[in-house]
Amino acid sequence: MIRNDEHWLGLVDKFQAAGVSGTGWYEALTALAHGTGSQHGQLICIGDDATVPIDILTDIDPAFHDAFVAEGGGDPRVNPRVRAGMKAPLLDVLAESDFISPEEYKRDRHYQEFVIPNHVPYICLSTLDRAPGMLTGLAVVRNERQGHISEPERAIFASLAPHVRAAVRTQAALEGNGAALLAGAMEALSMPAFVCDRTGTVRELTPAAERLATANRGLQLKEGRLRAALASDTRELEDAIGAAATGQARPGAPLMRTVIVRSGEHDLAPMVLDVIALPPQSTEFSFMPRVLVVARGGKGALERKAAILQTAYGMTSAESDIALQLCSGKTPEIIAAARKVAVGTVRAQIKALLAKAGAKRQIELVARLNQL
């Protein structure tokens, strides 16, 4: 429990620091749980399509999250807690007794088959924010011994929730520049590119992409998401964006899928889209963009690949040029001569781009980049 005002202020400071730095959320949520006499602290984001792109739940088996998703835990039709959070006004504080009766609790399949067997029978929650495509919630979860949250503990949770909301919004604002920077990098090369977040919502797009989405060529933006003229193409595009947003489990070339979008008009050529997974963020809680959707167009294959390398790996234009020359079989000596620089300079640049691509050897780098 919170001991005094100094203890309370220290907890507020933990969340404020997490919002500014993007790290320390787990520690702050653990402190929140302890401060309310609870077992677990939780910060969760739920998409409109019941996906769970972010779920930090402290002091729990890592397999819990996968089981929660498999159970349909993000679906309000399945999970009464999510349903209550989606209906509640922002920063309202709810415990089980506020949204489900004891009789309903005993009859509800989610509680009886998932919540109770996983020893998370009691909760106190609050909806922190609603953004297009995503809800962000805060909770403390309690075990059987701790029981329902007491009124003093609930008051502590209620007093801290606005500060957690401010920290979440601070991080979202700071990271909002990331999508703009990615779009700016593609804009410099006149590339039609869409930058999407974890939920698949388009956060930024280049002017060329905006023109493309309004040109009646079979691709358009509806409610912040990319949609194709044909339902089958839309499903394929959504699947590709969803897979890219999930990310990859090990280092390597960015995951990429190619999707063909047809206009439905016989006299218009199909559009080719590359859906690319951006490198995962090291932070535990992040709103940074996850997916890049690039339309193939008039730019040559090398220019397009250079743009992808610069965006996905953060390479400079010089590094991406050297990487592409390595892929074509040129040696550092030949590259140095063509660029009119010392061989040592090229080797130093190769070392830097190896680090950015997460490759240990040049042959590994070439193999990865040739997958693009």
N, C-alpha and C positions, 0 to 999 in steps of 0.2 A: 504493500500500500504506500501511497504518497505520504511521506513523513512530515513535510513542512513546505513552506512557500519556496524555499531554496531548491528543494528536491523537484517541485513542480516546474520551476523555471529552468532547471537543468534539462528536464525532459523536453520542454519547448525548444531549448537551444539545440538539442540533438536533431529534432525534425527540421529546424531551420537550416542547420548545417548540411543535412542530407539533401534538402531542396536546392541548395546552392552548388554543392559539389557533385551530386549524383551518386554519392556513396554514403554508407552508414545507415541505410534504411532498415536493414535487418536488426542492427543494434538498437535503433530507436524504437522499433516495434516490439522488441524483446523487453525494453524498459517500460513501454506502455502496458504490456501484459503484466509485468511484475507490479507496476504502479496501481493496477486495478484488481490485483489478487487473482489474475487469470493465468491459464496455462500457455496460451498462444496469442500473438499479435498478428494481424493480417491486413495487408493492403492488396486489393484485387481490382483488376480491370476486366469488364465483361462487355463483349461486343454485341451489337444489335442482333447478330446472327447466333448468339449464345456461345460464341467462342470465348476462351479465357486467355488472352494474350499475355497477361501479367498476373501472377499470384504469388506473393511473398507471404508464407505462413511459417512462423517461427517454431522451433522446437518440435518438428514433426518429421516422420519418415519421408525421405525424398520421393518415394513411390506414391505418396498420398495424392500429389497433384495429378499424375497420370490417371490414377483411379477416379479422381474427382471429375476429370474431363470425360473419361469413358462412361461414367455414370450419367453424364448429361448435367453435371452440377451447375453449369452456367446457364441452363435453360430455365426460365421462370415457370414453365409448365411442369417442370420436374422438381425444382428446388423452391420450397416456400420462402426461404431466406432471401433468395435472389428476387423472387416475386415481390416481397415486401419492400426490399430496397429500391426496386424500380418504381414503385408507386409512391414512396415516401418523399416529402419535400426535402430539399437539401438541408443537411445538418440535423434533421430530426434523429433522435436516438431511440432505437427500438431494441427490445429484448423479446424472447420467444413469446412471452405472455401478451405482447402487444399485437401479434399478428397470427397466432395459432392457439387454439384452445387445447387443453389437456387431452380431450377426446380425439380431436383431429390429429394431434401429435402421435397418439397411439395407433391411429389408422393409416397415417401417411407412409407410403412406401419408401420415400427418400430417407426419412428419419429412421425407420425400422430396419432398412436393409443397408444403409450406408452410414448415416450420422452416428447412430448408437454403436454399431460394430467397430467404428473407427475412433471411438472414445472422444467425440467432439459434440456432446449432446446439448450444450448451452452456448448462447452467443449474445453479444451486445453489438449492434452495428449502426452505421450511419453512412448515408450516401454523401460523398464529398463533392462530386462534380459530374456533370453531364456534358459531354462534347459530342459533335457529330460522329455517330457510329460507336460510341463507347461510354460506359459508365464507370466511375471510379469509386470504390467503397472502402471503408475502414471498419475493422471489427476487432474485438477480443473474444476468444473462444475459450470455453471453460470445460473442465472434465467433470466426471460424475461426483467426485469428492467436493469440488468447489461449488457445484450447484448453480442455481440462477444468480445473476449478478445482484448485489445488494444496492440499495439506494445511494449510500455514500460512494460506492465504487462506480456506479452509473453516473453520478454527478462529476466525478473525476474524468471519466471518459468524455462526457459532454463538454467539459471545460477545455479539453485538449483537442477535440475534433476540428474546431475552426483553425487552429494553428497547423494541424496536419494538412488541412485543405490548402492553406496558404503556401505551405512548403511544396505540395504537389503542383500547384499552379505556378510557383516560381520555377520549378524544374521544367515544366512544360514550356514556359515562356523563353527560358534560356536555350532550350533545345530546339525551339521553333526556328531558330536561325539555321539549323542544320539542313532542313528541307530546302530553304531558300538558297543556301550555298550550293547544294547539289544541283538544283535547277539552274542556277547561274553558270555552273561549269558546263552544263550541256548547252545552254543558250549561247555561250561564246562560240560554239561550233555549229550553231543553227540546227541543233538536233531536236526533233519532236520527242520530248521525254516527259513522263509523268512520275512524280515521286510520291510513293504511298507509305502509309504508316503500318503498324502491326495488324490493324483491322482491315487493310485493303482500301482505306479511304485516301483519295488523292489530296495531298497536302500542298503541293506546288506543281506547276507545270510551266513549260517554256512557251513563249509566244507561238512557236511553230506547232507545239502540241495543241494549244488552244485553237489554232486555225484548223488543225486536223479534226478536232472533236466537233467542229461546227460546219464541216464541209460536206456533210451527207455522204460520207464514204463508208459508212457501216460502223463507225466507232463514235460514241458520244458519252458525255458525263451526265449521269442521273443521280441526284441526291448524293453527290460527292464520290460516286464510284463509276468505274469504267464499264460500259455496257456495249454489246455488239448488236447489230441489226437482227441477227439470227440467234435464237435461244440456245442452240447447240454451241455456237461460238462463244456466247456469254458464259456458259457453264465451263468451257475449256479455259477461258481467260481467268475466271474466278478460281478455278482449281490451281492454275499456275501461280497466281498471285498469293493464294493461301499457302501453297508449298514454299514459296520464296519467303513469305513472312515468318513461317515457322523456323527458317534458317537451316543451318547445317551443323552436324555433330562434331565434325573434325575439320582441321585446316585444309584448304585446297582452293581451286578456282571457284569463283562465285557460282552457285547453282544457277542454271539458266535453262529456261524452256522457251521454245518458239511456238507462237500461236498464230494461226491464220484467221483473219477476220474478213468475212465476205460482206459486200454491201447489199446483196440481194438484187442488184441491178446487173444484167448480163454484160453491159458495155463498160463496167468499171472493174479494174483489176483488183484482186484481193490484196489486203494489207497484211504485211508481215510484222509481228510484234515480238521483240525479245524481252522476256520477263526475267529479271536478274535479282538474285538475293544479295543484298548489301552485307558487308561483314558485320557479325554480331557485336553489340556494344559490351564493354567489360562491366558496365554498371548493372546492379541488380534490378533497378527500376528505371526504365527509360522510355521516353516518347520519341526517340530518334527514329527517322524513317528507316524502313526495312527493305523496301522493294523499289526497283527502278524498272519502268516499262518504257522501252525505246522502240520507236517505229523506224523501220528501215526505209531509207529514202534515197535522195540524190547523192548523199555523201558516199565516198568510196569505203570499201571494207576496212582498209587500214585506219582511216580517220575515225570510223565508227568504233573500231576496236580500241584505238587510243583514248577515245572519250570514255569508254567503259572502264579501262584500266585506271584512268585518272580519277574517275568517280568512285569505283568500287574499292580500289586499293589506296586512294589518296596519293597516287604518283604524280610527280611534276610532269610537265610536257616533255622535258629532256629525258626523264626516267622512262616514260612510256615509249618514246622513240627508240631508246636503247633496247628496251624489252622486246619491241617488235623486230628490231634488227637481229637480236639474238635468236628469236623464233625463226627467222628466215635463214639461219645458219651462219651468220657472220661472226667473226671472232672479235674480241675486244680490240685487237690491233687494227683491224679493218674499220671498225666503228670509230675508233679514235682518229684515224686518218681522214675519214669522211667528215667528221665533226670538227676537225682541225684543233684537237685538244690532245693532251698527253694521255698515254695509255693508263697511267696511274689514276688520272681523273675518272676515266671510264670505269676502271675496276672499282673505284670507291662508289661510283653511282650504282654499279651492279650490286655491290654489297648492300647499299641502302634499299634498293628495290626488292632484293631477296628478303630482307627483313619485313618490308611492307606486305609482301605476298605470303609470308609465313613459310618460305621455302629455305632449305638448308644448302642446296646445291643448284648450280646453274641448270643442269639437266632436268631437275625437278621443276624448276620455274618454267622452263620452256614447255614441258609436258602439260603443266597446268594452264598456261596461257593459250596453248594451242587448242584447248577445249572450248574456248570462247568462239 
